[in-house]
Amino acid sequence: MSSDPLLGQVIGNYQIEERLGRGGMATVYRARQLNMQRDVAIKIMSAELADDPQFVARFEREAQVIAGLEHPRILPVHDFGHEGDLFYLVMRLVEGETLYERMLNGPLSPQAAARLIDQIAEALDYAHERGVIHRDLKPNNILLDEYDNVYMMDFGLAKLLAVSSPLTETGMVLGTPAYMAPEQWRGDPVDARTDVYALGVILYEMVCGQPPFESADTPFTLMYKHLNDTPVPPRAILPSLPEGVDAVILRALAKDPAGRYPSASALARAFTAALEGAAPEPAAGPSLPPADEPIPLPDKIAPPVPPLPVPPAGARKAKPHDKPKRGAVLPADDAPESLSSLIAWASDRLESLVIPGFFAPPPSAMPAPPPLPVGARPDSAEQPPRQAIAFEQLAPLLNSDEPLVGALYMRGTSDWRTWRRLIVLGLVLSVLGGIFGSLFNLWIVNAAGSVCWLYLIIQGVRVWRGSQGHFYIGFTPQRIIVQPLSERLRSYRDEVQSAPWYAIRRLVMTDEYFWLEAAGIDVVQVLCWIPAQGAGGLGRQRRWLLASPIAQLLREKGYPIRRD
């Protein structure tokens, strides 16, 4: 901070006090307005822009348009000007957080997303009616105060910066790649529906916890996704969402502007109606001129699902012991079509397998244990450590406002699904080899089954001997963190996995083993046992586990720890 040459300087009527944030072409500071004796936010443009005569000529005109937007949901611009080669905009200082910071804790509930989208849509419609397109709508440009009031900022700033000739000569497209509409990537004219697309991306991210297009190595890869790929339907990520949500969000993300909602408020109304169970309205014709040469949607669209057959009235229900008649077709769920689907089918059903002392049924099928008194322990007065090396190794993985409730040292695998499928494959090959091996001399089947079992045995021995499969498992109110360790208990930071509580599909835990499967941004599949003596200063962790803050947190989340 102290190295910033602007700190302490007075620009116009504003004394620069603190740098709040920095972007590609502007920096935001906290400043003191000397004549009013109040704190404001001042956005100072890059000094490189002062060398562009187009920017200097248009700055005042565009700044007047931005400052003329007076709406309760738009962050007001108090002043603008330039001093020397410094051009600045002065705005109200809002103490709060951005929508981006809010979403770091995971997806919002659909109802909370609807409340925010309504407010954002009010601001967008107001600006669009006055001919101002945001062009760079993203969660970082949406402020939330302590009462969840929305304040939109940086309206028209992308257009103001677009007059910089050094940028346009290099062909740089202004905007944030993750939220840019296809017409922005193509360099076509933009209108209100461009902001509707960005709002659709934000809505997708709010309810799903991830953007529709990610994992792009370069902006050009992301550009291709926005121009050609169809997003994964939100209900494929969160099946609990109402059925109409998919149609609403995917319409907002249409490649052709003519296929989107004509206004932000239309999107907000449709989303609210979908949450209430109303059927989505069909896409209407364009209310605004479509962009030139829109890229069509991909041809690969899933075929419609035929309706389920309804048995005639009075028909006898099938019994579990009934055998199919000759020539009858089994339901798809009970008749895998290939060996690979058979393995997947069998391994999925292995999830419900119950082995006393190791595999437990889902928590909903198990009686809840009686709650332990705070600080009590049936057979020990030991308490979890207050300081440990394990805590220090997990600390860099936490967000600034994320407390570490506790940590455990475990041994096992973070790829349980592969192990499970190899077990099923080994069983299938062993059975087939036993039946047909001697009859048809199919020795290769027996050999393949032996290879599967040999691999599993080698992996199990490596875990048992400690040459692999070491983990610190951290528990926070927002998520579970899986930190792989080397044989010498050094952290593999590039292999860290995170399972937010909302993404957990299965969590079964006793004081001896831990089984976690989650499908969020990371696919987490962990099966471990909990050694009696925990490395990293965690001590006799089995003795303090059941009365620890970890156990309390798991009970609050609906996953009580069982005793073996």
C-alpha positions as a printed NumPy array, in Angstrom:
array([[  0.   ,   0.   ,   0.   ],
       [  2.696,   2.466,   0.975],
       [  4.374,   2.049,  -2.431],
       [  1.387,   3.587,  -4.234],
       [  2.472,   7.134,  -5.194],
       [ -1.126,   8.436,  -5.085],
       [ -1.669,   7.682,  -1.401],
       [ -1.787,  10.924,   0.59 ],
       [ -2.075,  13.118,  -2.524],
       [ -4.911,  15.555,  -3.134],
       [ -6.626,  15.324,  -6.512],
       [ -9.149,  18.058,  -7.049],
       [-11.126,  18.193,  -3.822],
       [-10.255,  14.64 ,  -2.756],
       [ -7.435,  13.365,  -0.572],
       [ -6.467,   9.76 ,  -1.416],
       [ -6.364,   7.641,   1.746],
       [ -6.518,   3.93 ,   0.864],
       [ -6.492,   1.707,  -2.198],
       [ -9.588,  -0.51 ,  -2.286],
       [ -9.119,  -2.414,  -5.522],
       [ -7.488,  -2.441,  -8.902],
       [ -8.66 ,  -3.488, -12.366],
       [ -7.136,  -3.567, -15.798],
       [ -7.682,   0.102, -16.655],
       [ -8.682,   1.773, -13.366],
       [ -7.936,   1.747,  -9.63 ],
       [-10.446,   2.445,  -6.846],
       [ -9.439,   4.353,  -3.717],
       [-11.082,   5.49 ,  -0.536],
       [-10.775,   9.276,  -0.484],
       [-11.805,  12.146,   1.767],
       [-13.905,  14.864,   0.164],
       [-12.371,  17.913,   1.821],
       [-15.171,  20.441,   1.453],
       [-17.896,  17.995,   2.601],
       [-15.747,  16.076,   5.115],
       [-17.054,  12.705,   3.973],
       [-15.509,   9.511,   2.641],
       [-16.092,   8.648,  -0.997],
       [-14.862,   6.092,  -3.514],
       [-12.795,   7.527,  -6.353],
       [-12.018,   5.539,  -9.5  ],
       [ -8.875,   6.804, -11.232],
       [ -8.329,   5.78 , -14.841],
       [ -5.01 ,   4.507, -16.096],
       [ -2.547,   7.26 , -16.952],
       [ -1.997,   5.606, -20.35 ],
       [ -5.446,   6.78 , -21.427],
       [ -4.412,  10.432, -21.153],
       [ -2.258,   9.999, -24.275],
       [ -5.304,   9.098, -26.366],
       [ -7.009,  12.219, -27.798],
       [-10.231,  10.266, -28.412],
       [-10.498,   9.406, -24.738],
       [ -9.83 ,  12.985, -23.631],
       [-12.456,  14.336, -26.043],
       [-15.188,  11.911, -25.002],
       [-14.482,  11.548, -21.282],
       [-16.591,  14.492, -20.144],
       [-19.521,  13.659, -22.422],
       [-19.652,   9.975, -21.422],
       [-19.058,  10.786, -17.746],
       [-22.068,  13.126, -17.789],
       [-24.233,  10.284, -19.098],
       [-23.017,   7.951, -16.363],
       [-23.451,  10.603, -13.662],
       [-26.986,  11.283, -14.929],
       [-28.175,   7.8  , -13.899],
       [-30.13 ,   8.46 , -10.715],
       [-31.735,   5.282,  -9.435],
       [-31.842,   3.71 ,  -5.949],
       [-30.156,   0.567,  -7.307],
       [-27.347,   2.368,  -9.137],
       [-24.299,   3.596,  -7.249],
       [-24.465,   7.384,  -7.66 ],
       [-21.592,   9.266,  -9.29 ],
       [-21.031,  12.497,  -7.326],
       [-18.353,  14.08 ,  -9.48 ],
       [-15.89 ,  13.556, -12.326],
       [-12.955,  15.437, -13.739],
       [ -9.271,  15.296, -14.511],
       [ -6.127,  16.799, -13.087],
       [ -3.06 ,  16.588, -15.254],
       [ -3.042,  13.103, -16.762],
       [ -5.367,  11.672, -14.076],
       [ -9.041,  11.189, -15.013],
       [-11.399,  10.201, -12.204],
       [-14.991,   9.412, -11.257],
       [-16.195,  10.013,  -7.685],
       [-18.884,   7.695,  -6.287],
       [-20.682,   7.018,  -3.038],
       [-18.694,   4.761,  -0.712],
       [-20.774,   1.698,   0.218],
       [-19.614,  -0.411,   3.148],
       [-20.49 ,  -3.994,   2.325],
       [-19.424,  -6.774,  -0.005],
       [-19.662,  -7.574,  -3.677],
       [-21.884, -10.327,  -5.039],
       [-18.667, -12.134,  -5.987],
       [-17.587, -12.191,  -2.328],
       [-21.037, -13.383,  -1.283],
       [-20.905, -16.301,  -3.723],
       [-17.536, -17.495,  -2.381],
       [-19.552, -19.208,   0.367],
       [-21.404, -21.337,  -2.182],
       [-24.589, -20.975,  -4.2  ],
       [-27.453, -18.855,  -2.961],
       [-30.891, -20.244,  -2.333],
       [-33.209, -19.769,  -5.348],
       [-35.35 , -17.386,  -3.302],
       [-32.341, -15.235,  -2.357],
       [-31.209, -15.226,  -5.992],
       [-34.681, -14.101,  -7.075],
       [-34.623, -11.162,  -4.641],
       [-31.245,  -9.986,  -5.939],
       [-32.165, -10.503,  -9.611],
       [-35.276,  -8.344,  -9.133],
       [-33.16 ,  -5.464,  -7.832],
       [-30.509,  -5.856, -10.526],
       [-33.212,  -5.925, -13.214],
       [-34.685,  -2.65 , -11.923],
       [-31.34 ,  -0.915, -12.375],
       [-30.685,  -2.447, -15.797],
       [-34.12 ,  -1.555, -17.187],
       [-33.743,   2.019, -15.941],
       [-30.371,   2.38 , -17.666],
       [-31.529,   0.65 , -20.855],
       [-34.483,   3.022, -21.166],
       [-31.953,   5.86 , -21.229],
       [-29.776,   4.217, -23.841],
       [-27.01 ,   3.105, -21.478],
       [-25.783,  -0.493, -21.808],
       [-23.602,  -1.769, -19.   ],
       [-21.378,  -3.96 , -21.264],
       [-19.359,  -5.372, -18.345],
       [-21.965,  -6.79 , -15.972],
       [-20.378,  -9.214, -13.456],
       [-20.608, -10.056,  -9.731],
       [-17.668,  -7.747,  -8.941],
       [-19.739,  -4.794, -10.2  ],
       [-22.684,  -5.555,  -7.917],
       [-22.41 ,  -4.242,  -4.359],
       [-24.518,  -5.461,  -1.42 ],
       [-24.911,  -3.459,   1.773],
       [-25.647,  -4.947,   5.188],
       [-29.378,  -5.11 ,   4.371],
       [-28.818,  -6.862,   1.013],
       [-29.665,  -3.755,  -0.961],
       [-28.112,  -3.909,  -4.432],
       [-25.963,  -1.101,  -5.85 ],
       [-24.873,  -1.46 ,  -9.469],
       [-21.681,   0.291, -10.509],
       [-19.5  ,   0.902, -13.574],
       [-22.424,   1.535, -15.937],
       [-21.053,   2.454, -19.343],
       [-17.455,   2.338, -18.138],
       [-16.543,  -0.281, -20.737],
       [-17.837,   2.049, -23.455],
       [-15.882,   4.91 , -21.969],
       [-12.686,   2.866, -22.026],
       [-13.412,   1.493, -25.505],
       [-12.389,   4.757, -27.162],
       [ -8.767,   4.077, -26.216],
       [ -6.994,   3.549, -29.53 ],
       [ -4.148,   1.387, -28.112],
       [ -6.751,  -1.164, -27.097],
       [ -8.865,  -1.176, -30.228],
       [ -5.844,  -1.333, -32.504],
       [ -4.727,  -4.572, -30.895],
       [ -8.185,  -6.069, -31.38 ],
       [ -8.825,  -6.445, -27.666],
       [-12.465,  -7.049, -26.77 ],
       [-13.455,  -5.129, -23.669],
       [-15.42 ,  -6.929, -20.99 ],
       [-14.989,  -9.839, -18.606],
       [-14.702, -13.073, -20.638],
       [-16.794, -15.266, -18.32 ],
       [-19.818, -12.935, -18.718],
       [-19.492, -11.687, -22.3  ],
       [-22.294, -12.381, -24.762],
       [-21.543, -13.968, -28.152],
       [-22.141, -10.688, -29.994],
       [-19.451,  -9.026, -27.867],
       [-16.964, -11.716, -28.859],
       [-17.88 , -11.235, -32.524],
       [-17.586,  -7.444, -32.297],
       [-21.261,  -6.969, -33.287],
       [-23.433,  -4.085, -32.021],
       [-24.747,  -4.568, -28.488],
       [-28.095,  -3.713, -26.924],
       [-30.085,  -4.456, -23.771],
       [-30.096,  -8.175, -24.51 ],
       [-26.301,  -8.213, -24.147],
       [-26.761,  -7.298, -20.494],
       [-29.559,  -9.892, -20.231],
       [-27.042, -12.575, -21.286],
       [-24.564, -11.457, -18.601],
       [-27.408, -11.423, -16.054],
       [-28.25 , -14.994, -17.11 ],
       [-24.638, -16.035, -16.464],
       [-24.785, -14.418, -13.012],
       [-28.123, -16.102, -12.233],
       [-26.694, -19.483, -13.296],
       [-23.698, -18.932, -11.023],
       [-25.851, -17.833,  -8.09 ],
       [-28.056, -20.94 ,  -8.076],
       [-25.489, -23.534,  -9.232],
       [-22.364, -22.297,  -7.472],
       [-20.365, -22.277, -10.714],
       [-20.456, -20.376, -14.016],
       [-21.966, -22.063, -17.091],
       [-18.598, -22.123, -18.849],
       [-15.359, -22.63 , -16.954],
       [-12.078, -24.54 , -16.992],
       [-10.935, -22.579, -20.039],
       [ -7.165, -22.337, -20.387],
       [ -7.275, -19.11 , -22.41 ],
       [ -9.832, -16.387, -23.213],
       [-10.02 , -17.822, -26.734],
       [-11.139, -21.195, -25.348],
       [-13.771, -19.414, -23.288],
       [-14.819, -17.463, -26.37 ],
       [-15.428, -20.715, -28.237],
       [-17.577, -22.022, -25.391],
       [-19.743, -18.888, -25.342],
       [-20.1  , -18.948, -29.117],
       [-20.797, -22.651, -29.615],
       [-21.338, -24.715, -26.454],
       [-24.647, -25.296, -24.695],
       [-24.425, -24.921, -20.895],
       [-25.159, -27.87 , -18.646],
       [-28.793, -27.467, -17.486],
       [-28.856, -26.154, -13.897],
       [-31.025, -29.065, -12.704],
       [-28.318, -31.486, -13.841],
       [-26.114, -29.863, -11.188],
       [-28.796, -29.29 ,  -8.536],
       [-31.759, -31.647,  -9.142],
       [-33.697, -29.974,  -6.316],
       [-34.291, -26.868,  -8.455],
       [-37.847, -26.443,  -9.813],
       [-38.377, -27.815, -13.306],
       [-38.972, -24.428, -14.945],
       [-35.613, -22.996, -13.861],
       [-33.732, -24.745, -16.672],
       [-35.853, -23.208, -19.417],
       [-35.646, -19.712, -17.917],
       [-31.865, -19.613, -17.451],
       [-31.05 , -21.345, -20.742],
       [-33.27 , -18.879, -22.614],
       [-31.356, -15.993, -21.037],
       [-28.153, -17.66 , -22.336],
       [-29.357, -18.08 , -25.916],
       [-26.616, -17.539, -28.507],
       [-28.92 , -15.443, -30.678],
       [-30.016, -12.221, -28.94 ],
       [-33.451, -12.668, -30.516],
       [-33.946, -15.832, -28.462],
       [-33.328, -14.133, -25.1  ],
       [-35.693, -12.207, -22.876],
       [-36.258,  -8.698, -24.257],
       [-35.485,  -7.069, -20.902],
       [-33.876,  -7.831, -17.561],
       [-37.197,  -7.479, -15.745],
       [-38.754, -10.09 , -18.07 ],
       [-36.003, -12.512, -17.016],
       [-36.56 , -11.69 , -13.328],
       [-40.335, -12.224, -13.61 ],
       [-39.891, -15.526, -15.442],
       [-37.425, -16.794, -12.832],
       [-39.768, -15.901,  -9.957],
       [-42.67 , -17.585, -11.764],
       [-40.571, -20.72 , -12.306],
       [-39.842, -20.896,  -8.565],
       [-43.589, -20.748,  -7.932],
       [-44.174, -23.665, -10.281],
       [-45.516, -21.795, -13.307],
       [-44.702, -23.152, -16.748],
       [-42.114, -21.023, -18.599],
       [-43.383, -18.82 , -21.396],
       [-42.235, -19.797, -24.899],
       [-39.585, -17.622, -26.475],
       [-41.205, -14.778, -28.358],
       [-39.995, -13.125, -31.511],
       [-37.379, -10.401, -31.26 ],
       [-38.529,  -7.095, -29.89 ],
       [-35.22 ,  -5.542, -30.909],
       [-33.227,  -5.963, -34.142],
       [-31.189,  -9.187, -33.947],
       [-27.414,  -9.072, -34.081],
       [-25.77 ,  -9.677, -37.453],
       [-24.893, -13.284, -38.33 ],
       [-25.798, -14.981, -35.035],
       [-24.179, -18.337, -34.447],
       [-26.842, -21.094, -34.282],
       [-27.284, -23.402, -31.351],
       [-25.435, -26.748, -31.536],
       [-27.122, -29.562, -33.465],
       [-26.558, -32.104, -30.713],
       [-29.684, -31.691, -28.658],
       [-30.952, -34.517, -26.487],
       [-33.963, -36.274, -28.029],
       [-37.286, -35.835, -26.245],
       [-38.003, -38.356, -23.515],
       [-41.083, -40.461, -24.341],
       [-43.829, -40.536, -21.703],
       [-43.873, -43.459, -19.327],
       [-46.479, -46.099, -20.227],
       [-49.51 , -46.144, -17.938],
       [-50.817, -49.626, -17.042],
       [-54.483, -50.242, -17.798],
       [-56.979, -49.997, -14.997],
       [-57.193, -53.172, -12.966],
       [-53.855, -54.504, -14.117],
       [-52.025, -56.653, -11.554],
       [-48.96 , -55.048, -10.038],
       [-45.715, -56.919, -10.577],
       [-44.347, -58.839,  -7.624],
       [-40.665, -58.885,  -6.695],
       [-40.449, -62.667,  -7.36 ],
       [-42.167, -62.474, -10.779],
       [-40.055, -63.629, -13.717],
       [-40.259, -61.876, -17.076],
       [-42.197, -63.706, -19.759],
       [-40.371, -65.093, -22.759],
       [-39.674, -62.254, -25.145],
       [-40.412, -59.547, -22.546],
       [-38.078, -56.556, -22.249],
       [-36.711, -55.683, -18.819],
       [-36.804, -52.037, -17.693],
       [-33.671, -50.079, -18.621],
       [-32.658, -49.701, -14.967],
       [-32.512, -53.487, -14.547],
       [-30.941, -54.468, -17.886],
       [-27.612, -52.759, -18.629],
       [-26.842, -52.8  , -22.314],
       [-23.092, -53.394, -22.149],
       [-20.338, -54.625, -19.874],
       [-19.289, -51.062, -18.988],
       [-22.848, -50.072, -18.11 ],
       [-23.19 , -53.306, -16.131],
       [-20.133, -52.374, -14.08 ],
       [-21.422, -48.833, -13.481],
       [-24.869, -50.219, -12.58 ],
       [-23.43 , -52.705, -10.099],
       [-21.017, -50.206,  -8.536],
       [-23.812, -47.689,  -7.991],
       [-25.801, -50.324,  -6.122],
       [-22.715, -51.122,  -4.073],
       [-23.18 , -47.684,  -2.491],
       [-26.089, -49.069,  -0.471],
       [-24.155, -52.14 ,   0.684],
       [-24.012, -52.456,   4.462],
       [-21.023, -54.171,   6.102],
       [-21.238, -53.933,   9.907],
       [-18.332, -52.026,  11.317],
       [-17.309, -50.511,   7.963],
       [-20.04 , -49.64 ,   5.456],
       [-23.062, -48.01 ,   7.041],
       [-26.42 , -47.157,   5.459],
       [-27.242, -43.522,   4.705],
       [-27.785, -41.367,   7.822],
       [-31.525, -41.156,   7.095],
       [-31.819, -44.949,   7.559],
       [-29.879, -45.047,  10.835],
       [-31.212, -44.134,  14.26 ],
       [-29.664, -40.951,  15.549],
       [-27.405, -41.438,  18.563],
       [-28.287, -39.553,  21.728],
       [-26.524, -36.189,  21.84 ],
       [-23.496, -35.992,  24.049],
       [-23.324, -33.25 ,  26.673],
       [-21.021, -30.411,  25.755],
       [-17.451, -31.395,  26.619],
       [-18.483, -34.888,  27.72 ],
       [-16.788, -38.111,  26.605],
       [-18.023, -41.557,  27.653],
       [-14.596, -43.134,  28.115],
       [-12.116, -40.277,  28.127],
       [-11.707, -36.719,  29.293],
       [ -9.357, -35.894,  26.416],
       [-10.019, -32.734,  24.431],
       [ -9.003, -31.925,  20.84 ],
       [ -5.72 , -30.025,  20.466],
       [ -5.897, -26.253,  20.322],
       [ -2.769, -25.931,  18.207],
       [ -1.345, -28.454,  15.759],
       [  0.809, -28.601,  12.648],
       [ -2.244, -29.913,  10.782],
       [ -4.059, -26.625,  11.479],
       [ -1.115, -24.644,  10.121],
       [ -1.045, -26.686,   6.898],
       [ -4.802, -26.229,   6.354],
       [ -4.835, -22.499,   7.195],
       [ -3.633, -21.263,   3.744],
       [ -6.578, -23.088,   2.124],
       [ -9.197, -21.133,   4.102],
       [-10.987, -17.971,   3.055],
       [-10.408, -14.874,   5.171],
       [-13.784, -15.229,   6.955],
       [-13.802, -19.043,   7.137],
       [-13.051, -20.595,  10.559],
       [-11.493, -24.047,  10.82 ],
       [-13.728, -25.999,  13.206],
       [-11.335, -28.947,  13.382],
       [ -9.142, -31.394,  11.481],
       [ -8.473, -35.129,  11.376],
       [ -5.659, -37.255,  10.007],
       [ -6.894, -40.14 ,   7.841],
       [ -5.553, -42.932,   5.65 ],
       [ -7.304, -44.208,   2.518],
       [ -8.121, -43.204,  -1.049],
       [ -9.525, -40.123,  -2.719],
       [-10.665, -42.151,  -5.745],
       [-13.096, -44.567,  -4.142],
       [-15.332, -44.806,  -7.217],
       [-12.478, -46.297,  -9.287],
       [-11.709, -48.822,  -6.555],
       [-15.367, -49.779,  -6.324],
       [-15.688, -50.344, -10.064],
       [-12.513, -52.417, -10.113],
       [-13.965, -54.588,  -7.355],
       [-17.127, -55.131,  -9.396],
       [-15.102, -55.755, -12.564],
       [-12.926, -58.277, -10.741],
       [-16.027, -60.084,  -9.446],
       [-17.643, -60.141, -12.905],
       [-14.516, -61.447, -14.613],
       [-13.942, -64.038, -11.915],
       [-17.497, -65.353, -12.266],
       [-17.331, -65.383, -16.075],
       [-13.934, -67.044, -15.99 ],
       [-15.166, -69.691, -13.578],
       [-18.185, -70.49 , -15.756],
       [-16.746, -70.234, -19.256],
       [-12.992, -70.384, -18.723],
       [-12.64 , -74.163, -18.731],
       [-15.559, -74.704, -21.106],
       [-14.294, -72.493, -23.921],
       [-10.657, -72.143, -22.829],
       [-11.168, -68.4  , -22.233],
       [ -8.084, -68.022, -20.064],
       [ -7.873, -64.302, -20.928],
       [-10.999, -63.661, -18.815],
       [ -9.413, -65.207, -15.744],
       [ -6.197, -63.307, -16.442],
       [ -8.04 , -59.976, -16.679],
       [ -9.84 , -60.665, -13.409],
       [ -6.541, -61.557, -11.753],
       [ -5.014, -58.272, -12.948],
       [ -7.873, -56.329, -11.351],
       [ -7.479, -58.091,  -8.032],
       [ -3.679, -57.792,  -8.15 ],
       [ -3.926, -54.021,  -8.719],
       [ -6.369, -53.621,  -5.846],
       [ -4.171, -55.69 ,  -3.538],
       [ -1.091, -53.627,  -4.445],
       [ -2.969, -50.372,  -3.817],
       [ -4.325, -51.665,  -0.52 ],
       [ -0.863, -52.739,   0.624],
       [  0.589, -49.342,  -0.341],
       [ -2.072, -47.59 ,   1.729],
       [ -1.617, -50.007,   4.648],
       [  2.188, -49.566,   4.622],
       [  1.856, -45.789,   4.437],
       [  3.516, -45.215,   1.061],
       [  0.376, -43.422,  -0.169],
       [ -3.086, -42.351,   0.938],
       [ -2.385, -39.784,   3.683],
       [ -4.853, -36.941,   4.223],
       [ -5.737, -34.06 ,   6.485],
       [ -9.498, -33.55 ,   6.431],
       [-10.513, -30.044,   7.516],
       [-14.056, -29.129,   8.594],
       [-15.473, -25.588,   8.29 ],
       [-19.066, -24.266,   8.415],
       [-18.942, -23.848,   4.61 ],
       [-17.217, -27.016,   3.386],
       [-14.986, -30.038,   3.969],
       [-11.39 , -29.706,   2.739],
       [ -9.398, -32.767,   1.656],
       [ -5.637, -32.091,   1.794],
       [ -3.535, -34.957,   0.33 ],
       [ -0.169, -35.521,   1.976],
       [  3.059, -37.185,   0.953],
       [  4.553, -40.116,   2.831],
       [  6.483, -37.551,   4.887],
       [  3.226, -35.65 ,   5.54 ],
       [  4.031, -32.742,   3.257],
       [  1.083, -31.071,   1.556],
       [  0.213, -31.586,  -2.102],
       [ -1.341, -28.14 ,  -2.62 ],
       [ -2.182, -28.739,  -6.27 ],
       [ -4.321, -31.788,  -5.381],
       [ -6.533, -30.185,  -2.729],
       [-10.237, -30.992,  -3.032],
       [-13.167, -29.116,  -1.528],
       [-16.706, -30.376,  -0.846],
       [-19.246, -27.662,   0.028],
       [-21.993, -28.927,   2.307],
       [-24.672, -28.268,  -0.332],
       [-22.866, -30.592,  -2.81 ],
       [-22.516, -33.605,  -0.509],
       [-24.305, -36.705,  -1.828],
       [-23.112, -39.121,   0.868],
       [-21.327, -38.629,   4.152],
       [-21.066, -41.581,   6.514],
       [-18.672, -41.303,   9.434],
       [-17.889, -43.305,  12.543],
       [-15.041, -42.965,  15.001],
       [-13.106, -45.439,  12.809],
       [-13.799, -44.585,   9.155],
       [-14.937, -41.746,   6.904],
       [-16.845, -42.017,   3.61 ],
       [-17.525, -38.856,   1.593],
       [-18.938, -38.415,  -1.906],
       [-19.753, -34.946,  -3.249],
       [-20.421, -33.514,  -6.689],
       [-19.88 , -29.765,  -6.769],
       [-17.133, -27.788,  -8.478],
       [-14.834, -30.668,  -7.454],
       [-15.922, -34.314,  -7.597],
       [-14.814, -35.608,  -4.206],
       [-14.755, -39.368,  -3.493],
       [-12.957, -40.178,  -0.246],
       [-12.947, -43.431,   1.699],
       [-10.572, -43.518,   4.673],
       [-10.082, -45.038,   8.095],
       [ -9.253, -42.836,  11.054],
       [ -6.055, -43.985,  12.813],
       [ -6.202, -43.953,  16.576],
       [ -3.11 , -41.732,  16.697],
       [ -3.366, -38.665,  14.481],
       [ -0.298, -37.209,  12.796],
       [  0.395, -33.479,  12.692],
       [ -0.155, -32.972,  16.412],
       [ -3.742, -34.273,  16.415],
       [ -2.995, -36.816,  19.155],
       [ -5.349, -39.644,  20.117],
       [ -8.056, -38.376,  17.797],
       [-10.464, -41.275,  18.23 ],
       [-10.696, -40.489,  21.94 ],
       [-11.658, -36.835,  21.558],
       [-13.582, -37.046,  18.267],
       [-17.129, -37.758,  19.492],
       [-17.153, -34.806,  21.904],
       [-15.299, -32.391,  19.617],
       [-16.525, -29.339,  17.661],
       [-16.251, -31.534,  14.55 ],
       [-18.924, -33.862,  15.907],
       [-21.109, -30.893,  16.844],
       [-20.783, -29.422,  13.35 ],
       [-21.658, -32.747,  11.702],
       [-24.73 , -33.11 ,  13.917],
       [-25.882, -29.618,  12.918],
       [-25.431, -30.505,   9.233],
       [-27.4  , -33.738,   9.635],
       [-24.479, -36.203,   9.562],
       [-23.967, -37.441,  13.139],
       [-20.861, -39.509,  13.847],
       [-21.617, -43.141,  14.633],
       [-19.729, -45.354,  17.059],
       [-18.465, -48.731,  15.844]])
